[in-house]
């Protein structure tokens, strides 16, 4: 019997404006389940950078914990603290998008190529590239991957959709950005075993196209384990 792959899914909260994009996260989990993978959801245990009222798009009141919010997607008790996770226990890593990736996991939203990455997140993501394990990144998550690659002195190729507004930042990080026409597309960096898909980097993407891109991305990640 073939060994069941064990895949980490790193979440940035819950909600596309201040956390993980819910549709992308669920689609990634569904695609992994259909591929027969065992999944562990992970998130940092710390406050979100901001809270957004998803009804109005305006700033919300109070603070929210990233791990607690991510647990809404993973379900009760199913999301673990990334700082306590052992990358060696996993065969691959998948990162759904959402603005929280660029605000909670790193500061790319505010600082672009000069951004920093949370220490626990950076250590976890770097470990997969250092071990030569496959990584799948969705929507804005490739920007986090670019920062992690830059921190290790690696170069790579990936997509953040059409590329408008991000090519300069990627170039500064030593990353080749590949523009693609829509959410169904994927870009594979064979040397890094990195697979990326734009999903809702295309704001008007059809739900079915987002699913197709994520399903393709996950399939290519699983194929490289």
Secondary structure, DSSP 8 states (H G I E B T S, - for coil): -----EEEEE---SSTTTS--HHHHHHHHHHHHHTT-EEEEEE-SSB-S--B-TTTSSB-SS--BHHHHHHHHH-TT-EEEGGG--GGG-SEEEE---HHIIIIIBSHHHHGGG--B-HHHHHHHHHHHHTT-EEEEETTHHHHHHHHHHHTT--EEE--TT-TTTHHHHHHTTEEE---SSTT--EEETTTTEEEE-GGGSTT--HHHHHHHHHHHHHHHHHT-
